[in-house]
Amino acid sequence: MRIDVLTLFPGMFVGPLDESILQRARTGGQLDLRIHNLRDYAHDRHKTVDDRPFGGGPGMVLKPEPLFEAVETLTAGDEVHVVLLSPSGRVFTQAVARDLAQRRRILLVCGSYEGVDERVREGLANDELSIGDYVLTNGALPAMVIIDAVTRLLPGVLGDAESALDESFSHGWLEYPHYTRPAEFRGMKVPEVLLSGNHAEIEKWRAAQARKRTQERRPDLLATAPSLADGGPTEPGRDEPRATRPN
Ligand code: 9D3
């Protein structure tokens, strides 16, 4: 998969994407990642990318011309899913990650604290995403979050063991508690049932723990997560992506 990123802060992308599974996906050829500086598409003497808002008010707004030129240049002659990152977007979830991972090319357009000219939304973006309800300084970290979540879903990125582990936790509950040796650490004991060798009992204990923990911390998840009585692990319907807009 090819992912292009358009940002005013290309330096922020140096480091986080050069480590771990992401680096492996890049050298392995599953991820072709290209970072572009929006300022390279500003053609006046001062390389202007923003201007004051029509109608007045504080702050600045990203101008349409550099954004349109950049996106049109980077998508020319190819089908590319263009995603604007902004606090006003629909919320990025695992279901959205699965949808993006199916695509051959995506272009992530990072917002900045100033916000972007509305014509970028209307004329350039197929979708608009936020990573959650908190205020960041720009869209670079959200872009990296999305790249991380999407990349690990690409075929061949996770090994068989990691993929299987992932599947066993896709039931929509929080995880049950995990323990490893020693059986007692600083007076804290591993629950007896886990040492019993009784796998039916262990399964029951883990399911009960996962349910209890989810009830306490994330009751919103229980509204749609399947119960064991319903036949076990299935995909939750709560986070299906809404239709995106073709250009
Ligand atoms: C809070 C009011 N505005 C500031 C004048 C809007 C605003 C625009 C842009 C606030 C922050 C930003 C920068 N953030 C993003 O571009 C962004 C973001 C975020 O802040 N939170 C969660 N997801 C995202 S995706 C892009």
Boltz pocket constraint, residues with backbone or C-beta under 6 A from the ligand:
constraints:
  - pocket:
      binder: B
      contacts: [[A, 59], [A, 85], [A, 86], [A, 87], [A, 110], [A, 111], [A, 112], [A, 113], [A, 114], [A, 115], [A, 129], [A, 130], [A, 131], [A, 132], [A, 133], [A, 134], [A, 135], [A, 136], [A, 137], [A, 138], [A, 139], [A, 142]]
      max_distance: 6.0
